[in-house]
Amino acid sequence: MDLFSAQRLVGEDAIQMIYERYQILDYIKHNQPAGRRKITEQLHIPERQVRNHLEYLYKKNVILIDKRGVLLNEQAEDVTPYLYDYFTKIFSSYEKEMRLQSFLGVKKVIIARGNCDKEPSALNNLGLAAERFFVEQLDKDGLIAVSGGTALKAFADNLRTISKPNYTVIPVRGAIGSSHSYQANTIAFYTSMKLKCDMYELNIPDTIDTNLILSLANHPDIKAVTQKYKEIDILIFGVGKPEVLAEFRHLSKIEKDKIFQMHAAAEAVGYYLSADGEVIKKSSGIGLELEDLKRIPVKIAVAGGESKGNAIRALSRFMNDVIIITDEGCADALLK
């Protein structure tokens, strides 16, 4: 985290106040003498706030007020260039977030520094960004669902210890691949440890044969998890490349060919998606039904690296009520 990110995190209200004063000074500089009503109209800042800002700046001898209107004092001529440089740096990522949010048509976008495809530290930055937003969503109690993957492991590794005993954490999918560290069960375990709350495991392979699902779905241990899917308050999940997940799930050549013939662009929570956000295939394992997914109030997707651009775009077309946390590499690729 750099200085500007830290300032945005702990003092965003103060930054907004300073930014409004900078906007006023910059407007006066180019339109002096300026009237208070004109400042309000042009900058879309409420008149009462404009009045308060002008009173403060007048007391600090930054502006002059006479019958003609408001003018800058000589010292303010030197102040505005420094403020311009400051806000250019502090709002650079914010402006990109707004552009990407508009481009994708999603609820919110957060951009972490770096490129996960090229910089080892970028994955940690992505995890930190996901952790900060996630913690802001926590209330007194609720049900949290997590997926597996490298981005979610970075999230869990960075999650601060905070007592939320009335929460429960569940995995949204079964085990996939050979690495225990990245399994949804493991992410759920570490998340519950950090939150000091209960968790449930889904002890079933994500690659389970379709013929076995019906017999296992009613097992008490499995049902204890799947029955909770309709009650999820927060879902935090990774977004994968379909070719990678197809290998992890050991799909047959026929299944792989079908997915790629239909131009699969993303995989998320067990669903293979086309570039247009259409569901091409649902994984055979036990997981969220589309109806359950739609009713979850807070959905947080975490994925970084320029190679994830197509996957993120496909996800945004699949669901637009999602918060996307990505990195500069992916954001730049999407905004090209």
C-alpha angles and dihedrals in degrees: 000000000000129000095265093050090050091051091050090049100051103023110030092133091053091047090052091052092050090045091055090051090049090050090051093049092047092049092049090048091059098034108033130186086045128182121227093234091052091051089052093049097046099043098036091229115142112260093239091055091047089052092050092048092049092049090052093047091047092053089050089053091240094123138030123220123200139144092289094056136256123339134179121254114231094257091057090064087069095043101058098063091054091048090049091055091046096052093042088061098039096047100037094097091038092057091048090050091053092048093049092045090054093044093051096037093225134141097257141343127208119188122204123201121267139017118280091207092061111018124059091205093056093074090056090049089052091051091049092051091049091047094052094050093042093053090051089060095055117110131171097297143347147123122284124196123195135187127209132249141099096289092052091048088054088050093050092045090055098041110120121229107259127159111244101150094164093062125089126205125209134177115245095209139024127251119307131179126001102279110098094195094067099045120120090236090056093047089049091050095051092043091053091047091054092046093042091230141119126280139188126216126220100213099190131100115255087220094062118147114257091235091061097048097081093051094047098040091076095049107121094236092050094042091051087066103035093050088061093058090088091056101051114137099179127025118187116183146158128245117224141193108255095226091057094048091045089058093046090052092047093232116187121255090253092054092046092049091051092051094049094042086059089051099245110202105174147014122209131167091343098313123116109212134200121227087264092055095254118145108250097174140353118220113252092234126096113275148117120332116222091250090055091047093052095053096053107110098206118040117174120188117195122193136135143185130072090263090067093062096101091045093052091048091050091048091052089055091048093052128006098182091077135111109226119205111190141143137258092262093058094039093052092048091052095045096049 
